[in-house]
Amino acid sequence: MLTASNSAGSVSQSVTVTVSEAPPVVTAPVISSFTADPGSITSGQSSTLSWSASGGTGAPTSLSIDNSVGSVLGSTSKAITPGTTTTYTLTASNSAGSVTQSVTVTVSEAPQPGSVDLKNWSGQWLKVTLRYEGYFLGRSNSGDSHTNLNLSDDDGTPKMDRDIATTGAYLKFGSWDPSQNVLQGELYQHDTESNQWVSDPLAFQLIGGTPTDFLVLTQVNGDFTFGFTARIRGKETGGILKSATFRTLGGYYVETYSDTLVAGRISISGSLVPESNVPVPK
């Protein structure tokens, strides 16, 4: 109010100033998290994208995910089934601006029907016992052919001329080739004459089974020819192999010398051992 006065009197006049509340300051939205669970899948499987976007006065007015997902405003998760490894970007926008955050879902090819993944066996050692049972066949005086061999005694009891057990042998599994379904291996035996470890490379052809219980077939040709089928079983904890057994189901061998041929059956059995317990030089 304004008042003016003199000897003759006073006058006044008023004016009103109206004060309005200031509009709120709008800030850009905030993406607190953006995740994929699981982050790695096999082709044909699904993963779930989850997010949290906020910001008080900056709450998003638009929320979307690229790669054909689209608007997700009002949601906090979305199931997706990518065919290949894909990076998804979440964009949150309002009048103050936009923010983004990305996450990648890794997609691996689905295994072929009936295939088994044996990669967890690579690098594993087993201590094994080999047993050779067989017959010696000597050559005739002319040296042209092997003499006839009586494989049983007169009463029909099978007669064997060789029965040898080798207890200090080791089997190491190598690389796994899923395209061929072959698990490489190396059989180590100690040669007492040379005091050296000798090895035979083996290729285990997968017949079938599961990653912790499967059948294999192998064959090696040469002066010492042998082959067998085997059952391999293991127990895993958290994807790590903790124990395993190896046992042949049937096997044979043929060994040739200058004047002798030995033929018979071979059997192998053993179990998993830590690499630190293996005496074979690395």
The 8 nearest C-alpha neighbors of each residue, nearest first, counted from 0:
[[1, 13, 12, 14, 2, 11, 15, 3],
 [0, 2, 12, 11, 13, 3, 10, 14],
 [3, 1, 11, 10, 0, 12, 4, 9],
 [2, 4, 10, 9, 11, 1, 5, 8],
 [3, 5, 9, 8, 10, 2, 6, 7],
 [6, 4, 7, 8, 9, 3, 10, 2],
 [7, 5, 8, 4, 9, 3, 10, 2],
 [6, 8, 5, 9, 4, 10, 3, 2],
 [9, 7, 5, 4, 6, 10, 3, 2],
 [10, 8, 4, 3, 5, 2, 11, 7],
 [9, 11, 3, 2, 4, 8, 12, 1],
 [12, 10, 2, 1, 3, 0, 9, 13],
 [11, 13, 1, 0, 2, 14, 10, 3],
 [14, 12, 0, 1, 15, 11, 2, 16],
 [13, 15, 0, 16, 12, 1, 17, 11],
 [14, 16, 17, 13, 0, 18, 12, 1],
 [17, 15, 18, 14, 19, 13, 0, 20],
 [16, 18, 15, 19, 14, 20, 21, 13],
 [19, 17, 16, 20, 21, 15, 22, 14],
 [18, 20, 21, 17, 22, 16, 23, 15],
 [21, 19, 22, 18, 23, 17, 24, 16],
 [20, 22, 19, 23, 24, 18, 25, 17],
 [23, 21, 20, 24, 19, 25, 56, 18],
 [24, 22, 25, 21, 56, 20, 26, 57],
 [23, 25, 26, 22, 56, 57, 21, 95],
 [26, 24, 57, 56, 95, 23, 27, 94],
 [27, 25, 57, 95, 56, 28, 24, 54],
 [26, 28, 95, 57, 96, 97, 93, 29],
 [29, 27, 57, 54, 58, 59, 53, 91],
 [28, 30, 53, 54, 52, 31, 27, 98],
 [31, 29, 52, 32, 51, 53, 28, 100],
 [30, 32, 51, 52, 29, 33, 53, 50],
 [33, 31, 50, 51, 30, 34, 52, 49],
 [32, 34, 50, 49, 100, 51, 102, 101],
 [35, 33, 49, 48, 102, 50, 32, 36],
 [36, 34, 48, 38, 47, 37, 46, 49],
 [37, 35, 38, 47, 46, 34, 48, 39],
 [36, 38, 39, 46, 35, 40, 47, 104],
 [37, 39, 104, 36, 35, 105, 40, 103],
 [40, 38, 105, 37, 104, 106, 41, 107],
 [41, 39, 106, 44, 105, 107, 42, 37],
 [42, 40, 107, 106, 109, 44, 108, 43],
 [41, 43, 109, 108, 44, 106, 107, 82],
 [42, 44, 41, 80, 45, 82, 109, 81],
 [43, 45, 42, 41, 40, 80, 46, 81],
 [46, 44, 80, 79, 78, 43, 47, 40],
 [45, 47, 36, 37, 79, 78, 35, 80],
 [46, 48, 78, 36, 35, 77, 79, 49],
 [47, 49, 35, 77, 76, 34, 78, 46],
 [50, 48, 76, 34, 33, 75, 47, 35],
 [51, 49, 33, 32, 75, 76, 34, 52],
 [50, 52, 32, 31, 30, 75, 53, 33],
 [53, 51, 30, 29, 31, 50, 28, 54],
 [54, 52, 58, 29, 28, 55, 30, 51],
 [53, 55, 57, 28, 58, 29, 56, 27],
 [56, 54, 57, 58, 53, 28, 26, 25],
 [57, 55, 25, 58, 54, 26, 24, 23],
 [56, 58, 26, 54, 28, 27, 55, 25],
 [57, 59, 54, 53, 28, 55, 56, 60],
 [60, 58, 93, 92, 61, 28, 91, 57],
 [59, 61, 93, 92, 58, 62, 91, 72],
 [62, 60, 92, 59, 91, 72, 93, 63],
 [61, 63, 91, 72, 71, 90, 70, 92],
 [62, 64, 70, 71, 69, 90, 89, 61],
 [65, 63, 89, 69, 68, 88, 90, 70],
 [64, 66, 67, 68, 88, 87, 69, 63],
 [67, 65, 68, 87, 64, 69, 88, 85],
 [66, 68, 65, 69, 64, 70, 87, 63],
 [67, 69, 64, 66, 65, 70, 63, 71],
 [70, 68, 64, 63, 67, 65, 71, 66],
 [71, 69, 63, 72, 62, 64, 68, 61],
 [70, 72, 63, 74, 62, 73, 69, 64],
 [73, 71, 62, 74, 70, 61, 63, 60],
 [72, 74, 71, 75, 62, 70, 61, 76],
 [75, 73, 71, 72, 76, 77, 50, 49],
 [74, 76, 50, 49, 51, 73, 77, 71],
 [77, 75, 49, 48, 74, 50, 47, 78],
 [76, 78, 48, 47, 79, 49, 75, 74],
 [79, 77, 47, 46, 48, 45, 76, 80],
 [78, 80, 46, 45, 47, 81, 77, 48],
 [81, 79, 45, 44, 46, 82, 43, 78],
 [82, 80, 83, 79, 85, 84, 106, 45],
 [81, 83, 42, 80, 43, 106, 84, 85],
 [84, 82, 106, 81, 85, 42, 105, 107],
 [83, 85, 105, 106, 104, 81, 86, 82],
 [86, 84, 104, 103, 83, 87, 105, 81],
 [85, 87, 103, 102, 104, 101, 88, 84],
 [86, 88, 102, 101, 65, 103, 85, 64],
 [89, 87, 101, 64, 100, 65, 90, 99],
 [88, 90, 64, 100, 99, 63, 101, 87],
 [89, 91, 99, 63, 62, 98, 64, 88],
 [90, 92, 62, 98, 97, 59, 61, 99],
 [93, 91, 97, 61, 59, 96, 60, 28],
 [92, 94, 59, 60, 95, 96, 27, 61],
 [95, 93, 96, 92, 25, 27, 60, 26],
 [96, 94, 27, 93, 26, 25, 97, 57],
 [95, 97, 27, 93, 94, 92, 98, 28],
 [98, 96, 92, 91, 27, 93, 90, 99],
 [99, 97, 91, 90, 92, 28, 29, 96],
 [100, 98, 90, 89, 91, 88, 97, 101],
 [99, 101, 89, 88, 33, 90, 98, 102],
 [102, 100, 88, 87, 89, 86, 99, 103],
 [101, 103, 87, 86, 34, 88, 35, 104],
 [104, 102, 86, 85, 87, 105, 101, 38],
 [103, 105, 38, 85, 84, 39, 86, 106],
 [106, 104, 84, 39, 38, 40, 103, 85],
 [105, 107, 84, 40, 83, 41, 42, 39],
 [108, 106, 41, 42, 40, 109, 105, 83],
 [109, 107, 42, 41, 110, 106, 83, 43],
 [108, 110, 42, 41, 107, 111, 43, 112],
 [111, 109, 114, 108, 112, 115, 113, 116],
 [110, 112, 114, 113, 109, 115, 108, 178],
 [113, 111, 114, 110, 109, 115, 207, 116],
 [112, 114, 111, 115, 207, 110, 208, 209],
 [113, 115, 111, 112, 110, 116, 180, 207],
 [116, 114, 210, 209, 117, 113, 208, 207],
 [115, 117, 118, 210, 114, 177, 119, 209],
 [118, 116, 119, 210, 120, 115, 175, 182],
 [117, 119, 120, 175, 121, 116, 174, 176],
 [120, 118, 117, 121, 240, 239, 238, 116],
 [121, 119, 118, 123, 117, 122, 172, 240],
 [120, 122, 173, 172, 174, 118, 119, 123],
 [121, 123, 172, 173, 120, 171, 124, 174],
 [122, 124, 172, 120, 121, 171, 125, 271],
 [125, 123, 171, 170, 272, 271, 274, 172],
 [126, 124, 271, 270, 170, 272, 169, 127],
 [125, 127, 169, 269, 270, 168, 272, 170],
 [128, 126, 269, 168, 268, 169, 125, 267],
 [127, 129, 166, 268, 165, 267, 269, 168],
 [130, 128, 267, 165, 164, 266, 166, 127],
 [129, 131, 164, 266, 163, 265, 165, 267],
 [132, 130, 265, 163, 162, 264, 164, 133],
 [133, 131, 162, 161, 264, 263, 265, 130],
 [263, 132, 134, 161, 262, 159, 160, 264],
 [133, 135, 160, 159, 261, 262, 161, 263],
 [136, 134, 261, 260, 160, 137, 259, 133],
 [135, 137, 260, 259, 261, 145, 134, 148],
 [136, 138, 259, 145, 146, 258, 135, 139],
 [139, 137, 145, 142, 146, 258, 144, 259],
 [138, 140, 142, 146, 141, 145, 144, 137],
 [141, 139, 142, 138, 143, 144, 146, 137],
 [142, 140, 143, 139, 144, 138, 145, 146],
 [141, 143, 139, 140, 138, 144, 145, 258],
 [142, 144, 141, 139, 145, 138, 140, 146],
 [145, 143, 142, 138, 139, 146, 141, 137],
 [144, 146, 138, 139, 137, 136, 147, 143],
 [147, 145, 139, 138, 137, 148, 144, 136],
 [146, 148, 145, 149, 136, 137, 139, 138],
 [149, 147, 150, 146, 136, 135, 145, 134],
 [148, 150, 151, 147, 152, 158, 153, 157],
 [151, 149, 158, 148, 157, 152, 159, 134],
 [152, 150, 157, 158, 156, 155, 149, 153],
 [153, 151, 155, 156, 154, 158, 157, 150],
 [152, 154, 155, 151, 156, 149, 157, 150],
 [153, 155, 152, 156, 151, 157, 158, 150],
 [156, 154, 152, 151, 153, 157, 158, 150],
 [155, 157, 151, 152, 154, 158, 153, 150],
 [158, 156, 151, 150, 155, 152, 159, 154],
 [157, 159, 151, 150, 152, 156, 160, 134],
 [160, 158, 134, 133, 161, 157, 132, 150],
 [159, 161, 134, 133, 135, 158, 162, 132],
 [162, 160, 133, 132, 159, 134, 163, 131],
 [161, 163, 132, 131, 133, 164, 160, 130],
 [164, 162, 131, 130, 161, 132, 165, 129],
 [165, 163, 130, 129, 166, 131, 162, 128],
 [166, 164, 129, 128, 167, 130, 163, 168],
 [165, 167, 128, 168, 164, 129, 127, 126],
 [168, 166, 165, 128, 188, 169, 127, 189],
 [169, 167, 188, 127, 187, 166, 126, 128],
 [170, 168, 126, 187, 127, 125, 186, 171],
 [169, 171, 186, 125, 124, 185, 187, 126],
 [172, 170, 124, 185, 184, 123, 125, 173],
 [173, 171, 184, 121, 122, 123, 183, 120],
 [174, 172, 183, 121, 184, 122, 171, 182],
 [173, 175, 121, 183, 182, 176, 172, 118],
 [174, 176, 182, 118, 181, 177, 117, 183],
 [175, 177, 181, 178, 179, 180, 182, 174],
 [178, 176, 180, 179, 175, 181, 116, 114],
 [177, 179, 176, 180, 181, 175, 114, 111],
 [178, 180, 181, 177, 176, 204, 205, 175],
 [181, 179, 177, 205, 176, 178, 204, 182],
 [182, 180, 204, 176, 179, 203, 205, 175],
 [183, 181, 175, 203, 174, 202, 176, 184],
 [184, 182, 202, 173, 174, 172, 201, 203],
 [183, 185, 172, 201, 173, 171, 200, 202],
 [184, 186, 200, 171, 201, 199, 170, 198],
 [185, 187, 170, 199, 198, 169, 200, 171],
 [188, 186, 198, 169, 197, 168, 170, 196],
 [189, 187, 168, 197, 196, 198, 190, 169],
 [188, 190, 196, 195, 191, 197, 194, 187],
 [191, 189, 195, 194, 192, 193, 196, 188],
 [190, 192, 194, 193, 189, 195, 196, 188],
 [193, 191, 190, 194, 195, 189, 196, 197],
 [192, 194, 195, 191, 190, 196, 189, 197],
 [195, 193, 191, 190, 192, 189, 196, 197],
 [196, 194, 193, 190, 189, 197, 191, 192],
 [195, 197, 189, 188, 190, 187, 198, 279],
 [198, 196, 188, 187, 189, 195, 190, 199],
 [197, 199, 187, 186, 185, 188, 200, 196],
 [198, 200, 186, 185, 201, 187, 197, 184],
 [201, 199, 185, 184, 186, 198, 202, 183],
 [202, 200, 184, 185, 183, 203, 199, 217],
 [201, 203, 183, 217, 184, 182, 204, 181],
 [202, 204, 182, 217, 181, 216, 215, 183],
 [205, 203, 181, 216, 215, 180, 217, 202],
 [204, 206, 215, 180, 207, 181, 214, 203],
 [205, 207, 215, 214, 204, 216, 208, 213],
 [208, 206, 214, 213, 205, 209, 215, 115],
 [207, 209, 213, 212, 214, 210, 115, 206],
 [208, 210, 212, 211, 213, 115, 207, 116],
 [211, 209, 117, 115, 212, 116, 213, 208],
 [210, 212, 233, 232, 209, 234, 213, 231],
 [213, 211, 232, 209, 231, 208, 210, 233],
 [212, 214, 208, 209, 231, 207, 230, 211],
 [215, 213, 230, 206, 207, 229, 205, 208],
 [216, 214, 205, 206, 204, 229, 203, 228],
 [215, 217, 228, 204, 203, 227, 229, 205],
 [218, 216, 203, 226, 227, 202, 204, 228],
 [217, 219, 226, 225, 227, 220, 216, 224],
 [220, 218, 224, 225, 226, 221, 217, 201],
 [221, 219, 224, 218, 225, 223, 222, 226],
 [220, 222, 223, 224, 219, 254, 225, 255],
 [223, 221, 255, 254, 224, 220, 253, 256],
 [224, 222, 254, 221, 253, 225, 255, 220],
 [225, 223, 220, 253, 221, 219, 252, 222],
 [226, 224, 252, 219, 251, 218, 253, 223],
 [227, 225, 218, 217, 250, 251, 219, 252],
 [226, 228, 250, 249, 217, 216, 229, 251],
 [227, 229, 216, 248, 215, 247, 249, 250],
 [230, 228, 247, 248, 215, 246, 214, 231],
 [229, 231, 214, 246, 213, 245, 247, 232],
 [232, 230, 245, 213, 212, 244, 214, 229],
 [233, 231, 212, 211, 244, 243, 230, 213],
 [232, 234, 243, 211, 242, 244, 212, 235],
 [233, 235, 242, 241, 240, 211, 243, 236],
 [236, 234, 240, 239, 241, 238, 237, 233],
 [237, 235, 239, 238, 240, 241, 234, 242],
 [236, 238, 239, 235, 240, 241, 234, 119],
 [237, 239, 236, 235, 240, 119, 241, 234],
 [240, 238, 235, 236, 237, 241, 119, 234],
 [239, 241, 235, 234, 242, 236, 238, 233],
 [242, 240, 235, 234, 239, 236, 243, 233],
 [243, 241, 234, 233, 271, 240, 244, 235],
 [242, 244, 233, 271, 232, 270, 234, 245],
 [243, 245, 270, 232, 269, 231, 271, 233],
 [246, 244, 231, 269, 268, 270, 230, 232],
 [247, 245, 268, 229, 230, 267, 248, 231],
 [246, 248, 229, 267, 249, 228, 266, 230],
 [249, 247, 229, 228, 246, 230, 250, 227],
 [248, 250, 227, 247, 228, 266, 251, 229],
 [249, 251, 227, 265, 264, 226, 266, 228],
 [252, 250, 264, 265, 225, 263, 226, 227],
 [251, 253, 225, 224, 263, 262, 264, 265],
 [252, 254, 262, 224, 261, 223, 225, 255],
 [255, 253, 223, 261, 260, 222, 262, 224],
 [254, 256, 260, 222, 259, 261, 253, 223],
 [255, 257, 259, 258, 260, 254, 222, 261],
 [258, 256, 259, 255, 260, 138, 142, 137],
 [259, 257, 256, 138, 137, 260, 142, 255],
 [260, 258, 137, 256, 136, 257, 255, 138],
 [259, 261, 255, 136, 254, 135, 256, 262],
 [262, 260, 135, 254, 134, 253, 136, 255],
 [263, 261, 253, 133, 134, 252, 254, 260],
 [133, 264, 262, 132, 252, 251, 134, 253],
 [263, 265, 251, 132, 250, 252, 131, 133],
 [264, 266, 131, 250, 251, 130, 252, 132],
 [265, 267, 130, 247, 129, 250, 264, 131],
 [268, 266, 129, 247, 128, 246, 130, 127],
 [269, 267, 246, 245, 127, 128, 247, 266],
 [270, 268, 127, 245, 126, 244, 128, 125],
 [269, 271, 244, 125, 243, 126, 245, 272],
 [270, 272, 125, 243, 242, 124, 244, 126],
 [271, 273, 125, 124, 126, 274, 270, 276],
 [274, 272, 275, 276, 124, 271, 277, 123],
 [273, 275, 277, 276, 124, 272, 123, 278],
 [274, 276, 273, 277, 278, 272, 124, 279],
 [277, 275, 274, 273, 278, 272, 279, 124],
 [276, 278, 274, 279, 275, 273, 272, 169],
 [279, 277, 280, 276, 275, 281, 274, 169],
 [278, 280, 277, 281, 196, 187, 169, 189],
 [281, 279, 278, 196, 277, 195, 187, 197],
 [280, 279, 278, 277, 274, 275, 196, 171]]
